[in-house]
């Protein structure tokens, strides 16, 4: 080997050594630095919502900031990691497309769906969805209509949101041709109860807590709605676009959630993180900037 060959080899080794050192920084920057995350959200009380409260009002953009249990937990957990949160309100299908294209960093209350892992990663679960059947109180179900299959077998007109996940069992029933005439899909949750009130549906599926909020809203109009427990529950997660949060920070987030969530896995109240998030900076960004 000539002197020049040795020199060239030394230069190559030095170059590749430098790449090994710099690669993590190129991929993630500072592993312990979170930066700003764009949080997509949908009006879904009590998890994600706005209310007339000046203490959570964005004076710069002259509109309320989102609140609700999902939003509040995201502030606590991600604030503890030093993240700034920017809120973007859009319909769910658009939020999902924007995350796939790298325009949204975080979505809340998302069940684990394998196809999403092509463009996203999931935190450990932080609460559960509890899917129930909502019907008019003056239209009680018969004794043999106590689960989804028996309900659909009776020709029950069932309302759902087309993009919503209602558990693995319902997904299988949804795909069966014999039930497709009985399952009516809508884009927005409000369409379900509007169709129920118009007697064009016999009932609709909805998370219990979200459905109870809607019951309180329509009760003021003198309409009584009841819910039936179908025994359908599943965990939900924070879902991040793949390039939004470093693996090291995701591990820290998972530890915070596990520490703060009861062993039953149903929900966490976030109280233990309160002192750690007082200095977290929250930023608001208009959806039009997407």
C-alpha positions in Angstrom: 0.0 0.0 0.0 1.4 3.4 -1.0 1.6 6.4 1.2 -1.2 8.0 -0.8 -3.4 4.9 -0.3 -2.9 5.0 3.4 -3.7 8.7 3.5 -6.9 8.1 1.5 -7.9 5.3 3.9 -7.3 7.4 6.9 -9.4 10.2 5.5 -12.3 7.8 4.7 -12.2 6.3 8.2 -12.2 9.8 9.7 -15.2 10.7 7.5 -17.2 7.7 8.5 -16.4 8.2 12.2 -17.7 11.7 11.9 -20.9 10.5 10.3 -21.5 8.0 13.2 -21.1 10.8 15.6 -23.3 13.3 13.7 -26.0 10.8 12.5 -28.2 11.0 15.7 -28.0 14.8 15.6 -29.0 14.8 11.9 -31.9 12.5 12.6 -33.3 13.9 15.8 -31.2 16.9 16.9 -31.0 17.0 20.7 -32.6 13.7 22.0 -33.8 15.6 25.1 -35.2 18.6 23.1 -38.9 18.4 22.1 -39.5 21.8 20.4 -42.9 22.7 19.0 -45.6 20.1 18.2 -48.7 20.7 16.0 -51.5 19.0 17.8 -54.6 18.1 15.7 -57.9 18.1 17.5 -61.6 17.6 16.9 -64.5 18.9 18.9 -65.3 15.9 21.1 -66.5 16.8 24.6 -65.3 16.0 27.3 -62.0 15.0 25.7 -61.3 17.8 23.2 -63.4 20.9 23.2 -63.7 24.7 23.6 -65.6 26.6 26.2 -66.3 30.2 27.1 -63.6 30.7 29.6 -61.3 33.8 29.5 -58.6 31.9 31.4 -58.1 29.6 28.3 -58.7 32.3 25.6 -56.2 33.1 22.9 -56.2 36.9 22.9 -53.8 37.1 20.0 -56.0 35.2 17.6 -59.2 36.2 19.4 -60.6 32.7 20.0 -60.8 30.1 22.8 -58.0 27.6 23.2 -58.9 23.9 23.3 -59.4 22.2 26.6 -60.8 18.8 27.8 -59.3 15.8 29.4 -57.2 14.7 26.4 -55.9 18.2 25.8 -55.1 18.8 29.5 -53.2 15.5 29.8 -51.2 16.3 26.7 -50.3 19.7 28.2 -49.1 18.0 31.4 -47.2 15.1 29.9 -45.6 17.0 27.0 -45.1 20.1 29.0 -43.1 18.0 31.4 -40.9 17.2 28.4 -40.5 20.8 27.4 -42.7 20.7 24.4 -44.6 23.7 23.0 -48.1 22.8 21.7 -49.7 24.4 18.7 -53.3 23.5 18.1 -54.9 22.8 14.7 -58.6 22.1 14.6 -59.8 20.2 11.5 -62.1 17.2 10.6 -60.5 13.9 11.5 -60.0 12.6 8.0 -58.1 15.7 7.1 -56.0 15.6 10.3 -55.1 12.0 9.5 -54.0 12.9 5.9 -52.0 15.8 7.2 -50.2 13.6 9.7 -49.4 11.1 7.0 -47.8 14.0 5.0 -45.9 15.3 8.0 -48.0 18.4 8.6 -49.4 17.3 12.0 -47.2 16.0 14.8 -49.7 14.6 17.3 -53.3 13.3 17.5 -54.9 12.3 20.8 -57.3 9.5 21.8 -56.3 7.2 19.0 -56.8 3.4 19.1 -53.9 1.2 17.9 -54.5 0.6 14.2 -51.8 -1.3 12.4 -52.1 0.7 9.1 -51.3 3.9 11.0 -47.8 2.5 11.9 -46.8 3.2 8.3 -46.5 6.9 9.2 -46.9 7.1 13.0 -45.8 5.8 16.4 -48.0 5.3 19.5 -47.4 6.1 23.1 -48.4 3.7 25.8 -52.3 3.9 26.3 -53.5 6.5 28.7 -57.3 5.9 28.9 -60.0 3.6 27.5 -62.9 4.2 25.1 -66.2 2.6 26.3 -68.5 2.2 23.3 -72.2 2.2 24.1 -75.5 2.1 22.2 -77.6 5.3 22.5 -81.4 5.1 21.7 -84.5 7.1 22.6 -85.8 6.3 26.0 -89.3 5.6 24.7 -87.9 3.0 22.4 -86.6 0.2 24.7 -84.7 -2.8 23.3 -86.1 -6.2 23.6 -84.4 -8.7 25.9 -82.8 -10.6 23.0 -81.0 -7.4 21.8 -78.1 -7.2 24.2 -75.1 -7.2 21.9 -74.1 -5.8 18.5 -74.8 -9.0 16.5 -78.2 -9.6 17.9 -79.1 -6.0 17.4 -78.1 -6.1 13.7 -79.9 -9.4 13.3 -83.2 -7.7 14.2 -82.8 -5.2 11.4 -81.9 -2.4 13.8 -80.9 0.9 12.0 -77.5 1.6 13.5 -75.7 4.9 13.1 -71.9 5.2 13.2 -69.2 7.6 12.1 -67.6 6.3 8.9 -64.0 6.8 9.9 -64.4 5.8 13.6 -63.0 2.7 15.2 -65.6 0.8 17.4 -63.5 -2.2 18.3 -62.3 -5.3 16.5 -65.7 -7.2 16.8 -67.7 -4.3 15.2 -65.1 -4.0 12.4 -65.8 -7.6 11.5 -69.5 -7.2 11.6 -69.2 -4.0 9.6 -67.6 -5.9 6.7 -70.3 -8.6 6.5 -72.6 -8.0 3.5 -75.8 -9.1 5.4 -75.4 -6.2 7.9 -74.4 -3.4 5.6 -78.0 -2.3 4.9 -78.5 -1.8 8.6 -75.3 0.2 9.3 -75.6 3.9 8.3 -72.3 5.8 8.2 -72.0 9.6 8.7 -69.1 12.0 8.6 -70.0 13.9 11.8 -71.2 12.7 15.2 -74.1 15.2 15.3 -75.6 13.6 12.2 -76.2 10.4 14.3 -78.4 12.0 16.9 -80.1 14.3 14.3 -81.1 11.2 12.4 -82.2 9.5 15.6 -84.5 12.4 16.5 -85.9 12.3 13.0 -86.7 8.6 13.4 -84.4 7.6 10.6 -82.2 5.7 13.0 -83.0 3.4 15.9 -79.7 4.1 17.7 -76.1 5.0 17.3 -72.7 4.0 18.7 -70.6 6.4 20.7 -68.1 6.5 23.5 -69.9 6.7 26.8 -68.4 9.9 28.1 -68.8 11.7 24.8 -72.4 10.4 24.4 -73.4 11.5 27.9 -72.2 15.0 27.0 -74.5 14.9 24.0 -77.4 13.6 26.1 -77.1 16.6 28.4 -77.1 18.9 25.4 -80.3 17.5 23.8 -82.1 16.9 27.1 -82.6 20.7 27.2 -84.8 20.2 24.2 -87.0 17.8 26.1 -85.6 14.7 24.4 -84.7 11.7 26.6 -81.9 9.4 25.4 -80.7 6.2 27.1 -77.5 4.2 26.7 -76.9 0.5 26.7 -73.5 -1.0 27.8 -72.3 -3.4 25.0 -69.1 -4.4 26.8 -66.9 -2.8 24.1 -63.8 -1.2 25.5 -60.3 -0.6 24.0 -57.3 1.5 24.9 -56.4 4.8 23.2 -53.0 6.4 22.8 -51.2 9.6 21.8 -50.2 9.1 18.1 -47.1 10.9 16.8 -45.9 11.3 13.2 -42.7 9.2 12.9 -40.4 12.3 12.8 -42.0 14.3 15.5 -40.6 12.8 18.7 -37.3 11.1 19.3 -37.4 7.5 20.7 -35.7 8.8 23.9 -38.5 11.3 24.5 -41.2 8.8 23.6 -39.7 6.5 26.3 -39.8 9.3 28.8 -43.4 10.0 27.9 -44.4 6.4 28.3 -42.8 6.3 31.8 -44.8 9.4 32.8 -48.0 7.9 31.5 -47.4 4.6 33.2 -46.6 6.4 36.5 -49.7 8.5 36.3 -52.2 5.9 35.0 -54.1 3.5 37.3 -53.4 -0.2 36.8 -56.9 -0.7 35.4 -55.7 1.4 32.5 -59.0 3.3 32.2 -57.7 6.8 32.7 -55.1 9.0 34.5 -55.8 12.3 36.1 -52.3 13.8 35.6 -52.1 15.2 39.2 -48.6 14.0 39.8 -47.3 16.0 36.8 -48.8 19.3 37.8 -45.8 20.8 39.4 -43.6 19.9 36.4 -45.7 21.7 33.8 -46.1 25.1 35.2 -43.3 26.6 33.1 -44.4 24.8 29.9 -45.0 27.2 27.0 -48.2 26.9 25.0 -48.6 28.5 21.6 -51.6 28.8 19.4 -51.6 28.7 15.6 -54.6 29.3 13.3 -55.6 26.2 11.3 -55.3 28.2 8.0 -51.5 28.1 8.4 -51.5 24.4 7.6 
